[in-house]
Amino acid sequence: MLMPGLVLHEGSGAFTEMADAIFREAKALDLSRAAWSRLMHPGRSPQN
């Protein structure tokens, strides 16, 4: 989700920082989703 009006060029620091932030956020979301499904279905291992 890029801010409208914000032009980012690959190789620029801003692009890399934003990509890193999005990646970290997605990873955290994934971890919490796994934790949530473990909570909802105890004893069942999550499929990866």
mmCIF file of the N, C-alpha and C atoms, coordinates in Angstrom:
data_MODEL
# 
_entry.id   MODEL 
# 
loop_
_atom_site.group_PDB 
_atom_site.id 
_atom_site.type_symbol 
_atom_site.label_atom_id 
_atom_site.label_alt_id 
_atom_site.label_comp_id 
_atom_site.label_asym_id 
_atom_site.label_entity_id 
_atom_site.label_seq_id 
_atom_site.pdbx_PDB_ins_code 
_atom_site.Cartn_x 
_atom_site.Cartn_y 
_atom_site.Cartn_z 
_atom_site.occupancy 
_atom_site.B_iso_or_equiv 
_atom_site.pdbx_formal_charge 
_atom_site.auth_seq_id 
_atom_site.auth_comp_id 
_atom_site.auth_asym_id 
_atom_site.auth_atom_id 
_atom_site.pdbx_PDB_model_num 
ATOM 1   N N  . MET A 1 1  ? 0.842  -1.196  0.000  1.00 0.00 ? 1  MET A N  1 
ATOM 2   C CA . MET A 1 1  ? 0.000  0.000   0.000  1.00 0.00 ? 1  MET A CA 1 
ATOM 3   C C  . MET A 1 1  ? 0.877  1.246   0.000  1.00 0.00 ? 1  MET A C  1 
ATOM 4   N N  . LEU A 1 2  ? 1.033  1.792   -1.186 1.00 0.00 ? 2  LEU A N  1 
ATOM 5   C CA . LEU A 1 2  ? 1.870  2.974   -1.341 1.00 0.00 ? 2  LEU A CA 1 
ATOM 6   C C  . LEU A 1 2  ? 1.007  4.211   -1.250 1.00 0.00 ? 2  LEU A C  1 
ATOM 7   N N  . MET A 1 3  ? 1.576  5.271   -0.704 1.00 0.00 ? 3  MET A N  1 
ATOM 8   C CA . MET A 1 3  ? 0.827  6.516   -0.598 1.00 0.00 ? 3  MET A CA 1 
ATOM 9   C C  . MET A 1 3  ? 0.684  7.132   -1.977 1.00 0.00 ? 3  MET A C  1 
ATOM 10  N N  . PRO A 1 4  ? -0.513 7.548   -2.356 1.00 0.00 ? 4  PRO A N  1 
ATOM 11  C CA . PRO A 1 4  ? -0.702 8.172   -3.659 1.00 0.00 ? 4  PRO A CA 1 
ATOM 12  C C  . PRO A 1 4  ? 0.139  9.428   -3.763 1.00 0.00 ? 4  PRO A C  1 
ATOM 13  N N  . GLY A 1 5  ? 0.724  9.648   -4.921 1.00 0.00 ? 5  GLY A N  1 
ATOM 14  C CA . GLY A 1 5  ? 1.530  10.843  -5.112 1.00 0.00 ? 5  GLY A CA 1 
ATOM 15  C C  . GLY A 1 5  ? 2.975  10.636  -4.718 1.00 0.00 ? 5  GLY A C  1 
ATOM 16  N N  . LEU A 1 6  ? 3.268  9.489   -4.132 1.00 0.00 ? 6  LEU A N  1 
ATOM 17  C CA . LEU A 1 6  ? 4.636  9.214   -3.725 1.00 0.00 ? 6  LEU A CA 1 
ATOM 18  C C  . LEU A 1 6  ? 5.297  8.340   -4.779 1.00 0.00 ? 6  LEU A C  1 
ATOM 19  N N  . VAL A 1 7  ? 6.298  8.899   -5.447 1.00 0.00 ? 7  VAL A N  1 
ATOM 20  C CA . VAL A 1 7  ? 6.975  8.138   -6.494 1.00 0.00 ? 7  VAL A CA 1 
ATOM 21  C C  . VAL A 1 7  ? 8.256  7.549   -5.932 1.00 0.00 ? 7  VAL A C  1 
ATOM 22  N N  . LEU A 1 8  ? 8.367  6.242   -6.005 1.00 0.00 ? 8  LEU A N  1 
ATOM 23  C CA . LEU A 1 8  ? 9.553  5.575   -5.479 1.00 0.00 ? 8  LEU A CA 1 
ATOM 24  C C  . LEU A 1 8  ? 10.291 4.893   -6.616 1.00 0.00 ? 8  LEU A C  1 
ATOM 25  N N  . HIS A 1 9  ? 11.584 5.074   -6.642 1.00 0.00 ? 9  HIS A N  1 
ATOM 26  C CA . HIS A 1 9  ? 12.394 4.427   -7.665 1.00 0.00 ? 9  HIS A CA 1 
ATOM 27  C C  . HIS A 1 9  ? 13.145 3.281   -7.026 1.00 0.00 ? 9  HIS A C  1 
ATOM 28  N N  . GLU A 1 10 ? 13.206 2.156   -7.706 1.00 0.00 ? 10 GLU A N  1 
ATOM 29  C CA . GLU A 1 10 ? 13.979 1.036   -7.176 1.00 0.00 ? 10 GLU A CA 1 
ATOM 30  C C  . GLU A 1 10 ? 15.412 1.482   -6.998 1.00 0.00 ? 10 GLU A C  1 
ATOM 31  N N  . GLY A 1 11 ? 16.021 1.031   -5.915 1.00 0.00 ? 11 GLY A N  1 
ATOM 32  C CA . GLY A 1 11 ? 17.399 1.404   -5.666 1.00 0.00 ? 11 GLY A CA 1 
ATOM 33  C C  . GLY A 1 11 ? 17.499 2.614   -4.754 1.00 0.00 ? 11 GLY A C  1 
ATOM 34  N N  . SER A 1 12 ? 16.399 3.355   -4.622 1.00 0.00 ? 12 SER A N  1 
ATOM 35  C CA . SER A 1 12 ? 16.441 4.494   -3.702 1.00 0.00 ? 12 SER A CA 1 
ATOM 36  C C  . SER A 1 12 ? 16.261 3.975   -2.280 1.00 0.00 ? 12 SER A C  1 
ATOM 37  N N  . GLY A 1 13 ? 16.827 4.690   -1.326 1.00 0.00 ? 13 GLY A N  1 
ATOM 38  C CA . GLY A 1 13 ? 16.741 4.257   0.060  1.00 0.00 ? 13 GLY A CA 1 
ATOM 39  C C  . GLY A 1 13 ? 15.306 4.161   0.538  1.00 0.00 ? 13 GLY A C  1 
ATOM 40  N N  . ALA A 1 14 ? 14.465 5.105   0.087  1.00 0.00 ? 14 ALA A N  1 
ATOM 41  C CA . ALA A 1 14 ? 13.072 5.127   0.524  1.00 0.00 ? 14 ALA A CA 1 
ATOM 42  C C  . ALA A 1 14 ? 12.352 3.861   0.072  1.00 0.00 ? 14 ALA A C  1 
ATOM 43  N N  . PHE A 1 15 ? 12.633 3.441   -1.162 1.00 0.00 ? 15 PHE A N  1 
ATOM 44  C CA . PHE A 1 15 ? 11.977 2.240   -1.679 1.00 0.00 ? 15 PHE A CA 1 
ATOM 45  C C  . PHE A 1 15 ? 12.360 1.028   -0.840 1.00 0.00 ? 15 PHE A C  1 
ATOM 46  N N  . THR A 1 16 ? 13.655 0.893   -0.576 1.00 0.00 ? 16 THR A N  1 
ATOM 47  C CA . THR A 1 16 ? 14.147 -0.250  0.191  1.00 0.00 ? 16 THR A CA 1 
ATOM 48  C C  . THR A 1 16 ? 13.576 -0.249  1.603  1.00 0.00 ? 16 THR A C  1 
ATOM 49  N N  . GLU A 1 17 ? 13.557 0.924   2.218  1.00 0.00 ? 17 GLU A N  1 
ATOM 50  C CA . GLU A 1 17 ? 13.023 1.016   3.582  1.00 0.00 ? 17 GLU A CA 1 
ATOM 51  C C  . GLU A 1 17 ? 11.558 0.628   3.616  1.00 0.00 ? 17 GLU A C  1 
ATOM 52  N N  . MET A 1 18 ? 10.793 1.115   2.628  1.00 0.00 ? 18 MET A N  1 
ATOM 53  C CA . MET A 1 18 ? 9.366  0.816   2.611  1.00 0.00 ? 18 MET A CA 1 
ATOM 54  C C  . MET A 1 18 ? 9.141  -0.670  2.362  1.00 0.00 ? 18 MET A C  1 
ATOM 55  N N  . ALA A 1 19 ? 9.911  -1.233  1.434  1.00 0.00 ? 19 ALA A N  1 
ATOM 56  C CA . ALA A 1 19 ? 9.780  -2.660  1.145  1.00 0.00 ? 19 ALA A CA 1 
ATOM 57  C C  . ALA A 1 19 ? 10.103 -3.482  2.393  1.00 0.00 ? 19 ALA A C  1 
ATOM 58  N N  . ASP A 1 20 ? 11.156 -3.083  3.098  1.00 0.00 ? 20 ASP A N  1 
ATOM 59  C CA . ASP A 1 20 ? 11.533 -3.779  4.334  1.00 0.00 ? 20 ASP A CA 1 
ATOM 60  C C  . ASP A 1 20 ? 10.416 -3.694  5.366  1.00 0.00 ? 20 ASP A C  1 
ATOM 61  N N  . ALA A 1 21 ? 9.834  -2.514  5.500  1.00 0.00 ? 21 ALA A N  1 
ATOM 62  C CA . ALA A 1 21 ? 8.771  -2.311  6.485  1.00 0.00 ? 21 ALA A CA 1 
ATOM 63  C C  . ALA A 1 21 ? 7.560  -3.175  6.146  1.00 0.00 ? 21 ALA A C  1 
ATOM 64  N N  . ILE A 1 22 ? 7.192  -3.196  4.865  1.00 0.00 ? 22 ILE A N  1 
ATOM 65  C CA . ILE A 1 22 ? 6.045  -3.997  4.434  1.00 0.00 ? 22 ILE A CA 1 
ATOM 66  C C  . ILE A 1 22 ? 6.327  -5.477  4.674  1.00 0.00 ? 22 ILE A C  1 
ATOM 67  N N  . PHE A 1 23 ? 7.562  -5.887  4.366  1.00 0.00 ? 23 PHE A N  1 
ATOM 68  C CA . PHE A 1 23 ? 7.942  -7.286  4.554  1.00 0.00 ? 23 PHE A CA 1 
ATOM 69  C C  . PHE A 1 23 ? 7.865  -7.676  6.021  1.00 0.00 ? 23 PHE A C  1 
ATOM 70  N N  . ARG A 1 24 ? 8.419  -6.824  6.887  1.00 0.00 ? 24 ARG A N  1 
ATOM 71  C CA . ARG A 1 24 ? 8.382  -7.109  8.327  1.00 0.00 ? 24 ARG A CA 1 
ATOM 72  C C  . ARG A 1 24 ? 6.943  -7.183  8.823  1.00 0.00 ? 24 ARG A C  1 
ATOM 73  N N  . GLU A 1 25 ? 6.107  -6.269  8.329  1.00 0.00 ? 25 GLU A N  1 
ATOM 74  C CA . GLU A 1 25 ? 4.716  -6.230  8.764  1.00 0.00 ? 25 GLU A CA 1 
ATOM 75  C C  . GLU A 1 25 ? 3.989  -7.499  8.331  1.00 0.00 ? 25 GLU A C  1 
ATOM 76  N N  . ALA A 1 26 ? 4.232  -7.905  7.097  1.00 0.00 ? 26 ALA A N  1 
ATOM 77  C CA . ALA A 1 26 ? 3.584  -9.108  6.578  1.00 0.00 ? 26 ALA A CA 1 
ATOM 78  C C  . ALA A 1 26 ? 4.026  -10.333 7.370  1.00 0.00 ? 26 ALA A C  1 
ATOM 79  N N  . LYS A 1 27 ? 5.314  -10.366 7.724  1.00 0.00 ? 27 LYS A N  1 
ATOM 80  C CA . LYS A 1 27 ? 5.849  -11.480 8.481  1.00 0.00 ? 27 LYS A CA 1 
ATOM 81  C C  . LYS A 1 27 ? 5.205  -11.529 9.866  1.00 0.00 ? 27 LYS A C  1 
ATOM 82  N N  . ALA A 1 28 ? 5.074  -10.373 10.496 1.00 0.00 ? 28 ALA A N  1 
ATOM 83  C CA . ALA A 1 28 ? 4.470  -10.297 11.824 1.00 0.00 ? 28 ALA A CA 1 
ATOM 84  C C  . ALA A 1 28 ? 3.008  -10.734 11.761 1.00 0.00 ? 28 ALA A C  1 
ATOM 85  N N  . LEU A 1 29 ? 2.317  -10.307 10.708 1.00 0.00 ? 29 LEU A N  1 
ATOM 86  C CA . LEU A 1 29 ? 0.914  -10.665 10.530 1.00 0.00 ? 29 LEU A CA 1 
ATOM 87  C C  . LEU A 1 29 ? 0.789  -12.176 10.376 1.00 0.00 ? 29 LEU A C  1 
ATOM 88  N N  . ASP A 1 30 ? 1.709  -12.756 9.614  1.00 0.00 ? 30 ASP A N  1 
ATOM 89  C CA . ASP A 1 30 ? 1.721  -14.190 9.392  1.00 0.00 ? 30 ASP A CA 1 
ATOM 90  C C  . ASP A 1 30 ? 1.928  -14.936 10.707 1.00 0.00 ? 30 ASP A C  1 
ATOM 91  N N  . LEU A 1 31 ? 2.862  -14.454 11.522 1.00 0.00 ? 31 LEU A N  1 
ATOM 92  C CA . LEU A 1 31 ? 3.142  -15.087 12.811 1.00 0.00 ? 31 LEU A CA 1 
ATOM 93  C C  . LEU A 1 31 ? 1.924  -15.016 13.715 1.00 0.00 ? 31 LEU A C  1 
ATOM 94  N N  . SER A 1 32 ? 1.270  -13.860 13.735 1.00 0.00 ? 32 SER A N  1 
ATOM 95  C CA . SER A 1 32 ? 0.121  -13.723 14.624 1.00 0.00 ? 32 SER A CA 1 
ATOM 96  C C  . SER A 1 32 ? -1.049 -14.559 14.111 1.00 0.00 ? 32 SER A C  1 
ATOM 97  N N  . ARG A 1 33 ? -1.140 -14.739 12.791 1.00 0.00 ? 33 ARG A N  1 
ATOM 98  C CA . ARG A 1 33 ? -2.200 -15.579 12.240 1.00 0.00 ? 33 ARG A CA 1 
ATOM 99  C C  . ARG A 1 33 ? -1.973 -17.027 12.667 1.00 0.00 ? 33 ARG A C  1 
ATOM 100 N N  . ALA A 1 34 ? -0.712 -17.455 12.636 1.00 0.00 ? 34 ALA A N  1 
ATOM 101 C CA . ALA A 1 34 ? -0.381 -18.820 13.055 1.00 0.00 ? 34 ALA A CA 1 
ATOM 102 C C  . ALA A 1 34 ? -0.689 -19.004 14.542 1.00 0.00 ? 34 ALA A C  1 
ATOM 103 N N  . ALA A 1 35 ? -0.328 -17.995 15.333 1.00 0.00 ? 35 ALA A N  1 
ATOM 104 C CA . ALA A 1 35 ? -0.585 -18.064 16.770 1.00 0.00 ? 35 ALA A CA 1 
ATOM 105 C C  . ALA A 1 35 ? -2.090 -18.111 17.037 1.00 0.00 ? 35 ALA A C  1 
ATOM 106 N N  . TRP A 1 36 ? -2.853 -17.328 16.282 1.00 0.00 ? 36 TRP A N  1 
ATOM 107 C CA . TRP A 1 36 ? -4.299 -17.290 16.452 1.00 0.00 ? 36 TRP A CA 1 
ATOM 108 C C  . TRP A 1 36 ? -4.915 -18.635 16.100 1.00 0.00 ? 36 TRP A C  1 
ATOM 109 N N  . SER A 1 37 ? -4.452 -19.250 15.021 1.00 0.00 ? 37 SER A N  1 
ATOM 110 C CA . SER A 1 37 ? -5.035 -20.531 14.641 1.00 0.00 ? 37 SER A CA 1 
ATOM 111 C C  . SER A 1 37 ? -4.646 -21.620 15.639 1.00 0.00 ? 37 SER A C  1 
ATOM 112 N N  . ARG A 1 38 ? -3.469 -21.468 16.274 1.00 0.00 ? 38 ARG A N  1 
ATOM 113 C CA . ARG A 1 38 ? -3.101 -22.412 17.337 1.00 0.00 ? 38 ARG A CA 1 
ATOM 114 C C  . ARG A 1 38 ? -4.035 -22.242 18.531 1.00 0.00 ? 38 ARG A C  1 
ATOM 115 N N  . LEU A 1 39 ? -4.401 -20.994 18.810 1.00 0.00 ? 39 LEU A N  1 
ATOM 116 C CA . LEU A 1 39 ? -5.324 -20.716 19.911 1.00 0.00 ? 39 LEU A CA 1 
ATOM 117 C C  . LEU A 1 39 ? -6.696 -21.311 19.620 1.00 0.00 ? 39 LEU A C  1 
ATOM 118 N N  . MET A 1 40 ? -7.148 -21.131 18.391 1.00 0.00 ? 40 MET A N  1 
ATOM 119 C CA . MET A 1 40 ? -8.485 -21.578 18.015 1.00 0.00 ? 40 MET A CA 1 
ATOM 120 C C  . MET A 1 40 ? -8.562 -23.100 17.898 1.00 0.00 ? 40 MET A C  1 
ATOM 121 N N  . HIS A 1 41 ? -7.468 -23.717 17.471 1.00 0.00 ? 41 HIS A N  1 
ATOM 122 C CA . HIS A 1 41 ? -7.464 -25.165 17.284 1.00 0.00 ? 41 HIS A CA 1 
ATOM 123 C C  . HIS A 1 41 ? -6.300 -25.792 18.041 1.00 0.00 ? 41 HIS A C  1 
ATOM 124 N N  . PRO A 1 42 ? -6.389 -25.866 19.364 1.00 0.00 ? 42 PRO A N  1 
ATOM 125 C CA . PRO A 1 42 ? -5.291 -26.430 20.152 1.00 0.00 ? 42 PRO A CA 1 
ATOM 126 C C  . PRO A 1 42 ? -5.060 -27.899 19.803 1.00 0.00 ? 42 PRO A C  1 
ATOM 127 N N  . GLY A 1 43 ? -3.805 -28.286 19.756 1.00 0.00 ? 43 GLY A N  1 
ATOM 128 C CA . GLY A 1 43 ? -3.485 -29.676 19.469 1.00 0.00 ? 43 GLY A CA 1 
ATOM 129 C C  . GLY A 1 43 ? -3.329 -29.954 17.991 1.00 0.00 ? 43 GLY A C  1 
ATOM 130 N N  . ARG A 1 44 ? -3.759 -29.013 17.164 1.00 0.00 ? 44 ARG A N  1 
ATOM 131 C CA . ARG A 1 44 ? -3.635 -29.218 15.721 1.00 0.00 ? 44 ARG A CA 1 
ATOM 132 C C  . ARG A 1 44 ? -2.470 -28.390 15.208 1.00 0.00 ? 44 ARG A C  1 
ATOM 133 N N  . SER A 1 45 ? -1.524 -29.030 14.537 1.00 0.00 ? 45 SER A N  1 
ATOM 134 C CA . SER A 1 45 ? -0.374 -28.277 14.044 1.00 0.00 ? 45 SER A CA 1 
ATOM 135 C C  . SER A 1 45 ? -0.778 -27.503 12.792 1.00 0.00 ? 45 SER A C  1 
ATOM 136 N N  . PRO A 1 46 ? -0.347 -26.249 12.687 1.00 0.00 ? 46 PRO A N  1 
ATOM 137 C CA . PRO A 1 46 ? -0.704 -25.422 11.526 1.00 0.00 ? 46 PRO A CA 1 
ATOM 138 C C  . PRO A 1 46 ? 0.007  -25.898 10.269 1.00 0.00 ? 46 PRO A C  1 
ATOM 139 N N  . GLN A 1 47 ? -0.694 -25.896 9.164  1.00 0.00 ? 47 GLN A N  1 
ATOM 140 C CA . GLN A 1 47 ? -0.069 -26.267 7.896  1.00 0.00 ? 47 GLN A CA 1 
ATOM 141 C C  . GLN A 1 47 ? 0.676  -25.065 7.344  1.00 0.00 ? 47 GLN A C  1 
ATOM 142 N N  . ASN A 1 48 ? 1.881  -25.315 6.848  1.00 0.00 ? 48 ASN A N  1 
ATOM 143 C CA . ASN A 1 48 ? 2.658  -24.206 6.284  1.00 0.00 ? 48 ASN A CA 1 
ATOM 144 C C  . ASN A 1 48 ? 2.672  -24.292 4.776  1.00 0.00 ? 48 ASN A C  1 
# 
